[in-house]
Amino acid sequence: MIPDFFQSPDAVNHTVLWKSIIGLFIVLFATFVGVEVRVGNEDEES
């Protein structure tokens, strides 16, 4: 009943876990960079 594609569920779970962690890190990094750029632009205008 289990297809050959899913013979190693542990490897799939680790891959999904690492992709989730890397994606979360990218989102947090982009958020902080966006806030930094916005604060930098406000400082230049005033």
MOCOR-V903537 format. One record per backbone hydrogen bond with DSSP energy under -1.0 kcal/mol. NH is the residue of the N-H (numbers start at 0). CO is the residue of the C=O. If there is no record, write none. Layout:
# MOCOR-V903537
((NH & CO) (NH & CO))
This chain:
# MOCOR-V903537
((5 & 2) (6 & 3) (11 & 7) (12 & 8) (13 & 9) (14 & 10) (15 & 11) (16 & 12) (17 & 13) (18 & 14) (19 & 15) (20 & 16) (21 & 17) (22 & 18) (23 & 19) (24 & 20) (25 & 21) (26 & 22) (27 & 23) (28 & 24) (29 & 25) (30 & 26) (31 & 27) (32 & 28) (33 & 29) (34 & 30) (35 & 31) (36 & 32) (37 & 33) (38 & 34) (39 & 35) (40 & 36) (41 & 37) (42 & 38) (43 & 39) (44 & 40) (45 & 41))
